[in-house]
């Protein structure tokens, strides 16, 4: 299943991590904010295969996100993963203003 999460939930997950995998859908050189311990997988026709290769456990908690304004890739990526059988997929549509100071979003 897939779920859209609000900014506060995204912030909380970044701070607590627990067992979540964070996937930035923008290339490292194009993402406006660099979070620690984040996997970068560009959203393309190869996304599902690349994701499954790195994270074969379909019960893995996953948050896919993009900090590009108006980018619909997080919703599409979450849908792809849900269709592939991943059970705990969350997506976040952010913006370049989501900066990190002292381990939290402003």
Order of alpha helices (4+ residues) and beta strands (2+ residues): beta-alpha-beta-beta-alpha-beta-alpha-beta-beta-beta
